[in-house]
Amino acid sequence: MVLKGKYGKLRLLRTRLFPPLLILAAWLGVLSWWTSGFSAFTTFSHTLKAAGDLPRAAPSFHIRDQFGVLRETDTFNGRHVMLQFSYLSCGDVCPLSMADYHQMHRALSSRMPSELILLTVSFDPARDTTERLFDTWSHHGQPAGWYLAALSSPLDDRIKEDLSRLGVWVSSQKDSRFNHSAQAFLLDPEGQVVQVFEGPGNSDRMIAALEQRL
Amino acid sequence: MMLQRACWVICVAVTVCPPVDSFLDGSMSRHMLLQMPLLVVLGCAGGLIWPLPRLQFASLGLSAIIFAMGSMVFWMLPRSLDAAVTNTWVDQVMHLNMLTVGCFLLLSLPRMPFQAKMVFGIYSLAMALTAGVVYMTAVVPVCTTYSLQHQNEAGALLLWLCGAIFIVLLGRGAFLLSAFSDTGADESQMNHPTLVHSSDSR
């Protein structure tokens, strides 16, 4: 009787607990797969995660700076580069990122441009003309070593692929806006991404990290 | 019954096909606070129209609740929201999932003990509140398909909605408590109100 009772309870547990536990395990599996092990909950963080572990080689981009000079971003190799993508017509995140760069320049101007370059690249070469880039740079006091640039050609699949390899997600919207990642990438003198800073409002952390590295 | 089923099919088809689907996907608040609950309600209606077996809470009923909770978590993730808006197939999976959740909730909720209903309600509210606070206070967009303004707006609406649901639940709890005290129900009935209302549940 006792054995029968035990087996009966076990069978009851199995039939009652097994289906819910199976569903729970299935959901946890799906969520873990979808969020890369519960670490990437947004498209931005997933793109960053998919780009690979640090350090990794940064792709080079064709840009036009605030002086109208066409160049590749890897021409800055040999110095540390803080690279961020934005666009001047942005009304929410990009101005905050620019404020971070302004703070960084104020704190580290003695190391620029010999050891450190701040590089802001616009996704929007059509509206962010050389004049507009120069005016914005002048508005910030013409800081030496801070390059305000735009991609030399409009966003296409090849550029998007390169951006994905860096860890940046971008999409142009119908209303001429861009939804994009707001991370800043620290490149070492060999052109390797060695650190990524999430979102705006991180100037203190970025300055501390740069002071440690320079 | 045939007419009801035809109406249900038409309602679902209208909700999940353009232009209504495109309109509902057009803003974050419409997508999260209108389309998803609407599909859950339609799923419930489907469960009422098609006679399906009511699930015992302790076995398949609990599985249905876990399935519903998992679905809610999954479709509230920013990456899932993005995928549902940008990819038609994912969008259709979301529609189907929400209809299934509604149907499962109808099959399992009436048989749930009061305590389990409370756990489910508190969990759902807490999750929605957390999402609301995150969406309202974030200074960067967490979704790629919606602007920061849409996101903040959806967060604020979610908080208002949660507040309203919380007040309704609180009022219902107070009403139940006063009803029990008025009828002199003993403590065992308080702990198992489903026993009192078992004749009401189908």
Boltz contact constraints between the chains, C-beta under 6 A:
constraints:
  - contact:
      token1: [A, 16]
      token2: [B, 58]
      max_distance: 6.0
  - contact:
      token1: [A, 16]
      token2: [B, 59]
      max_distance: 6.0
  - contact:
      token1: [A, 19]
      token2: [B, 60]
      max_distance: 6.0
  - contact:
      token1: [A, 19]
      token2: [B, 63]
      max_distance: 6.0
  - contact:
      token1: [A, 20]
      token2: [B, 62]
      max_distance: 6.0
  - contact:
      token1: [A, 20]
      token2: [B, 63]
      max_distance: 6.0
  - contact:
      token1: [A, 20]
      token2: [B, 66]
      max_distance: 6.0
  - contact:
      token1: [A, 23]
      token2: [B, 63]
      max_distance: 6.0
  - contact:
      token1: [A, 23]
      token2: [B, 66]
      max_distance: 6.0
  - contact:
      token1: [A, 23]
      token2: [B, 67]
      max_distance: 6.0
  - contact:
      token1: [A, 24]
      token2: [B, 66]
      max_distance: 6.0
  - contact:
      token1: [A, 27]
      token2: [B, 70]
      max_distance: 6.0
  - contact:
      token1: [A, 41]
      token2: [B, 77]
      max_distance: 6.0
  - contact:
      token1: [A, 42]
      token2: [B, 78]
      max_distance: 6.0
  - contact:
      token1: [A, 42]
      token2: [B, 79]
      max_distance: 6.0
  - contact:
      token1: [A, 42]
      token2: [B, 142]
      max_distance: 6.0
  - contact:
      token1: [A, 43]
      token2: [B, 79]
      max_distance: 6.0
  - contact:
      token1: [A, 43]
      token2: [B, 82]
      max_distance: 6.0
  - contact:
      token1: [A, 43]
      token2: [B, 144]
      max_distance: 6.0
  - contact:
      token1: [A, 46]
      token2: [B, 79]
      max_distance: 6.0
  - contact:
      token1: [A, 92]
      token2: [B, 148]
      max_distance: 6.0
  - contact:
      token1: [A, 93]
      token2: [B, 140]
      max_distance: 6.0
  - contact:
      token1: [A, 171]
      token2: [B, 144]
      max_distance: 6.0
  - contact:
      token1: [A, 179]
      token2: [B, 144]
      max_distance: 6.0
  - contact:
      token1: [A, 182]
      token2: [B, 140]
      max_distance: 6.0
  - contact:
      token1: [A, 199]
      token2: [B, 140]
      max_distance: 6.0
